[in-house]
Amino acid sequence: MKPNLHATPADLTALVENDTATAWMSRGNCRNYPPATFFPSDGVGVDRARKICDGCPVLGQCLEYALEQRIEHGVWGACSERERRRILKRRRVAV
Ligand code: SF4
């Protein structure tokens, strides 16, 4: 099944309960917020989403998942699309 790239990790909980590779999603701080919170249209919205991510017990896994899956939209692992592109670029340069 193709993942819904516009869903937050918490939205995907029902889909991943039996998938150990993505089981972390059900523990995200975002599980109690509307998905739109993580697809902001401006910097204020990005900051709001980041504050929810702050202290999330699965932040590292969330960010790596978004990087590995090349998810282009939304805030994942406290990083915006632009920040994730920068991380990927730095990793390519470092290789
Ligand atoms: S880091 Fe943010 S987007 Fe990722 S699971 Fe945690 S709260 Fe959700």
Backbone and ligand atoms as CSV (ligand in chain L), in Angstrom:
chain,resi,resn,atom,element,x,y,z
A,1,MET,N,N,0.844,-1.190,0.000
A,1,MET,CA,C,0.000,0.000,0.000
A,1,MET,C,C,0.881,1.241,0.000
A,2,LYS,N,N,0.573,2.196,-0.840
A,2,LYS,CA,C,1.338,3.434,-0.888
A,2,LYS,C,C,0.971,4.296,0.320
A,3,PRO,N,N,1.951,4.809,1.044
A,3,PRO,CA,C,1.632,5.617,2.217
A,3,PRO,C,C,1.017,6.950,1.831
A,4,ASN,N,N,0.148,7.436,2.689
A,4,ASN,CA,C,-0.427,8.766,2.519
A,4,ASN,C,C,0.575,9.763,3.062
A,5,LEU,N,N,1.248,10.466,2.186
A,5,LEU,CA,C,2.324,11.360,2.599
A,5,LEU,C,C,1.819,12.638,3.229
A,6,HIS,N,N,0.520,12.821,3.253
A,6,HIS,CA,C,-0.038,14.008,3.892
A,6,HIS,C,C,-0.580,13.691,5.281
A,7,ALA,N,N,-0.454,12.475,5.699
A,7,ALA,CA,C,-0.907,12.093,7.034
A,7,ALA,C,C,0.232,12.265,8.023
A,8,THR,N,N,-0.101,12.666,9.237
A,8,THR,CA,C,0.926,12.739,10.277
A,8,THR,C,C,1.202,11.324,10.759
A,9,PRO,N,N,2.303,11.149,11.444
A,9,PRO,CA,C,2.592,9.822,11.982
A,9,PRO,C,C,1.436,9.263,12.802
A,10,ALA,N,N,0.812,10.114,13.600
A,10,ALA,CA,C,-0.281,9.602,14.429
A,10,ALA,C,C,-1.472,9.156,13.583
A,11,ASP,N,N,-1.686,9.824,12.452
A,11,ASP,CA,C,-2.785,9.423,11.569
A,11,ASP,C,C,-2.597,8.012,11.045
A,12,LEU,N,N,-1.376,7.642,10.914
A,12,LEU,CA,C,-1.066,6.354,10.313
A,12,LEU,C,C,-1.088,5.209,11.317
A,13,THR,N,N,-1.418,5.534,12.547
A,13,THR,CA,C,-1.342,4.529,13.610
A,13,THR,C,C,-2.081,3.246,13.251
A,14,ALA,N,N,-3.284,3.391,12.790
A,14,ALA,CA,C,-4.081,2.201,12.494
A,14,ALA,C,C,-3.439,1.355,11.403
A,15,LEU,N,N,-2.731,2.012,10.496
A,15,LEU,CA,C,-2.113,1.290,9.392
A,15,LEU,C,C,-0.832,0.588,9.798
A,16,VAL,N,N,-0.225,1.056,10.849
A,16,VAL,CA,C,1.107,0.558,11.167
A,16,VAL,C,C,1.189,-0.287,12.425
A,17,GLU,N,N,0.069,-0.562,13.056
A,17,GLU,CA,C,0.124,-1.288,14.319
A,17,GLU,C,C,0.875,-2.603,14.190
A,18,ASN,N,N,0.768,-3.225,13.044
A,18,ASN,CA,C,1.436,-4.502,12.849
A,18,ASN,C,C,2.746,-4.377,12.082
A,19,ASP,N,N,3.163,-3.166,11.800
A,19,ASP,CA,C,4.390,-2.935,11.055
A,19,ASP,C,C,5.461,-2.449,12.024
A,20,THR,N,N,6.391,-3.324,12.378
A,20,THR,CA,C,7.376,-2.943,13.386
A,20,THR,C,C,8.287,-1.810,12.907
A,21,ALA,N,N,8.448,-1.657,11.598
A,21,ALA,CA,C,9.308,-0.596,11.077
A,21,ALA,C,C,8.721,0.791,11.322
A,22,THR,N,N,7.422,0.862,11.492
A,22,THR,CA,C,6.779,2.158,11.687
A,22,THR,C,C,5.926,2.198,12.959
A,23,ALA,N,N,6.117,1.237,13.833
A,23,ALA,CA,C,5.327,1.174,15.067
A,23,ALA,C,C,5.539,2.412,15.941
A,24,TRP,N,N,6.681,3.059,15.775
A,24,TRP,CA,C,6.978,4.258,16.553
A,24,TRP,C,C,5.948,5.366,16.351
A,25,MET,N,N,5.291,5.367,15.216
A,25,MET,CA,C,4.356,6.454,14.890
A,25,MET,C,C,3.238,6.606,15.923
A,26,SER,N,N,2.842,5.513,16.509
A,26,SER,CA,C,1.728,5.572,17.464
A,26,SER,C,C,2.126,6.245,18.771
A,27,ARG,N,N,3.419,6.515,18.955
A,27,ARG,CA,C,3.881,7.158,20.191
A,27,ARG,C,C,4.206,8.632,20.007
A,28,GLY,N,N,3.957,9.169,18.841
A,28,GLY,CA,C,4.304,10.556,18.573
A,28,GLY,C,C,3.434,11.549,19.329
A,29,ASN,N,N,4.036,12.668,19.710
A,29,ASN,CA,C,3.278,13.737,20.376
A,29,ASN,C,C,2.138,14.252,19.511
A,30,CYS,N,N,2.266,14.108,18.213
A,30,CYS,CA,C,1.267,14.650,17.288
A,30,CYS,C,C,-0.034,13.866,17.283
A,31,ARG,N,N,-0.075,12.737,17.943
A,31,ARG,CA,C,-1.262,11.881,17.867
A,31,ARG,C,C,-2.526,12.567,18.384
A,32,ASN,N,N,-2.371,13.605,19.173
A,32,ASN,CA,C,-3.544,14.286,19.731
A,32,ASN,C,C,-3.861,15.615,19.057
A,33,TYR,N,N,-3.270,15.835,17.876
A,33,TYR,CA,C,-3.478,17.102,17.171
A,33,TYR,C,C,-4.034,16.845,15.782
A,34,PRO,N,N,-4.751,17.823,15.244
A,34,PRO,CA,C,-5.262,17.671,13.870
A,34,PRO,C,C,-4.103,17.570,12.881
A,35,PRO,N,N,-4.220,16.730,11.859
A,35,PRO,CA,C,-3.147,16.579,10.868
A,35,PRO,C,C,-2.725,17.896,10.235
A,36,ALA,N,N,-3.669,18.797,10.035
A,36,ALA,CA,C,-3.345,20.069,9.380
A,36,ALA,C,C,-2.303,20.855,10.151
A,37,THR,N,N,-2.194,20.609,11.444
A,37,THR,CA,C,-1.195,21.294,12.273
A,37,THR,C,C,0.202,21.042,11.731
A,38,PHE,N,N,0.402,19.880,11.114
A,38,PHE,CA,C,1.743,19.500,10.650
A,38,PHE,C,C,1.955,19.771,9.166
A,39,PHE,N,N,0.999,20.461,8.570
A,39,PHE,CA,C,1.136,20.878,7.171
A,39,PHE,C,C,0.826,22.366,7.087
A,40,PRO,N,N,1.643,23.159,7.789
A,40,PRO,CA,C,1.386,24.594,7.885
A,40,PRO,C,C,1.675,25.316,6.565
A,41,SER,N,N,1.066,26.477,6.459
A,41,SER,CA,C,1.250,27.268,5.241
A,41,SER,C,C,2.225,28.417,5.434
A,42,ASP,N,N,2.700,28.590,6.663
A,42,ASP,CA,C,3.651,29.679,6.901
A,42,ASP,C,C,4.592,29.327,8.047
A,43,GLY,N,N,5.537,30.209,8.287
A,43,GLY,CA,C,6.544,29.966,9.314
A,43,GLY,C,C,5.974,29.895,10.721
A,44,VAL,N,N,4.915,30.651,10.965
A,44,VAL,CA,C,4.288,30.605,12.294
A,44,VAL,C,C,3.744,29.198,12.542
A,45,GLY,N,N,3.132,28.641,11.510
A,45,GLY,CA,C,2.600,27.290,11.633
A,45,GLY,C,C,3.700,26.256,11.819
A,46,VAL,N,N,4.811,26.450,11.123
A,46,VAL,CA,C,5.954,25.540,11.294
A,46,VAL,C,C,6.441,25.598,12.738
A,47,ASP,N,N,6.551,26.796,13.287
A,47,ASP,CA,C,6.997,26.929,14.679
A,47,ASP,C,C,6.021,26.256,15.641
A,48,ARG,N,N,4.734,26.384,15.349
A,48,ARG,CA,C,3.720,25.756,16.209
A,48,ARG,C,C,3.890,24.231,16.183
A,49,ALA,N,N,4.084,23.689,15.004
A,49,ALA,CA,C,4.270,22.233,14.891
A,49,ALA,C,C,5.556,21.802,15.595
A,50,ARG,N,N,6.613,22.580,15.422
A,50,ARG,CA,C,7.893,22.238,16.061
A,50,ARG,C,C,7.761,22.162,17.576
A,51,LYS,N,N,6.964,23.056,18.139
A,51,LYS,CA,C,6.788,23.037,19.597
A,51,LYS,C,C,6.127,21.751,20.057
A,52,ILE,N,N,5.249,21.215,19.236
A,52,ILE,CA,C,4.615,19.928,19.575
A,52,ILE,C,C,5.649,18.812,19.456
A,53,CYS,N,N,6.492,18.900,18.443
A,53,CYS,CA,C,7.541,17.889,18.251
A,53,CYS,C,C,8.575,17.924,19.370
A,54,ASP,N,N,8.778,19.109,19.941
A,54,ASP,CA,C,9.805,19.258,20.970
A,54,ASP,C,C,9.538,18.278,22.114
A,55,GLY,N,N,10.492,17.439,22.379
A,55,GLY,CA,C,10.349,16.454,23.445
A,55,GLY,C,C,9.614,15.192,23.036
A,56,CYS,N,N,9.257,15.082,21.778
A,56,CYS,CA,C,8.573,13.874,21.298
A,56,CYS,C,C,9.508,12.668,21.473
A,57,PRO,N,N,9.004,11.583,22.034
A,57,PRO,CA,C,9.881,10.437,22.293
A,57,PRO,C,C,10.368,9.722,21.032
A,58,VAL,N,N,9.763,10.029,19.900
A,58,VAL,CA,C,10.172,9.345,18.661
A,58,VAL,C,C,10.660,10.340,17.617
A,59,LEU,N,N,11.124,11.496,18.073
A,59,LEU,CA,C,11.546,12.550,17.147
A,59,LEU,C,C,12.607,12.057,16.156
A,60,GLY,N,N,13.618,11.394,16.655
A,60,GLY,CA,C,14.699,10.923,15.779
A,60,GLY,C,C,14.210,9.929,14.746
A,61,GLN,N,N,13.381,9.012,15.168
A,61,GLN,CA,C,12.848,8.024,14.229
A,61,GLN,C,C,11.973,8.704,13.180
A,62,CYS,N,N,11.189,9.675,13.626
A,62,CYS,CA,C,10.292,10.395,12.723
A,62,CYS,C,C,11.094,11.133,11.647
A,63,LEU,N,N,12.134,11.824,12.070
A,63,LEU,CA,C,12.944,12.566,11.112
A,63,LEU,C,C,13.623,11.615,10.127
A,64,GLU,N,N,14.207,10.541,10.628
A,64,GLU,CA,C,14.881,9.603,9.727
A,64,GLU,C,C,13.897,8.966,8.747
A,65,TYR,N,N,12.716,8.669,9.227
A,65,TYR,CA,C,11.697,8.087,8.348
A,65,TYR,C,C,11.377,9.064,7.212
A,66,ALA,N,N,11.143,10.315,7.555
A,66,ALA,CA,C,10.811,11.312,6.536
A,66,ALA,C,C,11.958,11.498,5.546
A,67,LEU,N,N,13.188,11.445,6.049
A,67,LEU,CA,C,14.347,11.586,5.164
A,67,LEU,C,C,14.485,10.370,4.251
A,68,GLU,N,N,14.350,9.200,4.829
A,68,GLU,CA,C,14.497,7.968,4.032
A,68,GLU,C,C,13.393,7.840,2.989
A,69,GLN,N,N,12.194,8.237,3.362
A,69,GLN,CA,C,11.053,8.110,2.450
A,69,GLN,C,C,10.943,9.303,1.500
A,70,ARG,N,N,11.828,10.269,1.680
A,70,ARG,CA,C,11.806,11.489,0.853
A,70,ARG,C,C,10.433,12.175,0.905
A,71,ILE,N,N,9.897,12.263,2.108
A,71,ILE,CA,C,8.608,12.936,2.276
A,71,ILE,C,C,8.832,14.432,2.119
A,72,GLU,N,N,8.143,15.007,1.175
A,72,GLU,CA,C,8.407,16.399,0.807
A,72,GLU,C,C,7.538,17.410,1.536
A,73,HIS,N,N,6.440,16.970,2.119
A,73,HIS,CA,C,5.497,17.923,2.710
A,73,HIS,C,C,5.361,17.738,4.215
A,74,GLY,N,N,5.170,18.857,4.887
A,74,GLY,CA,C,4.857,18.808,6.300
A,74,GLY,C,C,6.060,18.862,7.220
A,75,VAL,N,N,5.745,18.981,8.497
A,75,VAL,CA,C,6.772,18.982,9.544
A,75,VAL,C,C,6.877,17.564,10.089
A,76,TRP,N,N,8.051,17.012,10.002
A,76,TRP,CA,C,8.339,15.669,10.536
A,76,TRP,C,C,9.623,15.778,11.347
A,77,GLY,N,N,9.633,15.192,12.515
A,77,GLY,CA,C,10.851,15.237,13.333
A,77,GLY,C,C,11.291,16.660,13.627
A,78,ALA,N,N,10.344,17.548,13.789
A,78,ALA,CA,C,10.610,18.963,14.100
A,78,ALA,C,C,11.315,19.693,12.961
A,79,CYS,N,N,11.284,19.146,11.769
A,79,CYS,CA,C,11.924,19.800,10.625
A,79,CYS,C,C,10.920,20.072,9.511
A,80,SER,N,N,11.050,21.233,8.946
A,80,SER,CA,C,10.225,21.605,7.803
A,80,SER,C,C,10.761,20.940,6.531
A,81,GLU,N,N,10.022,21.080,5.463
A,81,GLU,CA,C,10.480,20.550,4.176
A,81,GLU,C,C,11.852,21.108,3.818
A,82,ARG,N,N,12.003,22.398,3.978
A,82,ARG,CA,C,13.268,23.060,3.621
A,82,ARG,C,C,14.424,22.509,4.459
A,83,GLU,N,N,14.169,22.347,5.748
A,83,GLU,CA,C,15.233,21.824,6.623
A,83,GLU,C,C,15.606,20.395,6.235
A,84,ARG,N,N,14.618,19.602,5.874
A,84,ARG,CA,C,14.935,18.217,5.476
A,84,ARG,C,C,15.733,18.196,4.174
A,85,ARG,N,N,15.396,19.094,3.257
A,85,ARG,CA,C,16.183,19.168,2.018
A,85,ARG,C,C,17.631,19.524,2.322
A,86,ARG,N,N,17.832,20.441,3.268
A,86,ARG,CA,C,19.204,20.829,3.646
A,86,ARG,C,C,19.951,19.648,4.268
A,87,ILE,N,N,19.275,18.913,5.125
A,87,ILE,CA,C,19.921,17.747,5.751
A,87,ILE,C,C,20.333,16.748,4.683
A,88,LEU,N,N,19.438,16.461,3.748
A,88,LEU,CA,C,19.756,15.501,2.684
A,88,LEU,C,C,20.912,16.001,1.833
A,89,LYS,N,N,20.927,17.300,1.561
A,89,LYS,CA,C,22.017,17.858,0.765
A,89,LYS,C,C,23.345,17.722,1.498
A,90,ARG,N,N,23.339,18.035,2.797
A,90,ARG,CA,C,24.574,17.895,3.593
A,90,ARG,C,C,25.055,16.447,3.590
A,91,ARG,N,N,24.130,15.531,3.691
A,91,ARG,CA,C,24.525,14.105,3.712
A,91,ARG,C,C,25.110,13.699,2.363
A,92,ARG,N,N,24.554,14.203,1.286
A,92,ARG,CA,C,25.096,13.861,-0.049
A,92,ARG,C,C,26.507,14.410,-0.192
A,93,VAL,N,N,26.716,15.628,0.296
A,93,VAL,CA,C,28.031,16.249,0.196
A,93,VAL,C,C,29.038,15.481,1.037
A,94,ALA,N,N,28.611,15.008,2.193
A,94,ALA,CA,C,29.517,14.308,3.106
A,94,ALA,C,C,29.936,12.949,2.597
A,95,VAL,N,N,29.143,12.365,1.707
A,95,VAL,CA,C,29.461,11.008,1.206
A,95,VAL,C,C,30.592,11.051,0.194
L,1,SF4,S1,S,8.523,14.330,15.909
L,1,SF4,FE1,FE,6.695,15.583,15.572
L,1,SF4,S2,S,5.743,14.833,13.692
L,1,SF4,FE2,FE,7.206,13.275,14.411
L,1,SF4,S3,S,6.008,11.840,15.642
L,1,SF4,FE3,FE,6.839,13.371,17.030
L,1,SF4,S4,S,5.298,14.972,17.223
L,1,SF4,FE4,FE,4.790,13.720,15.416
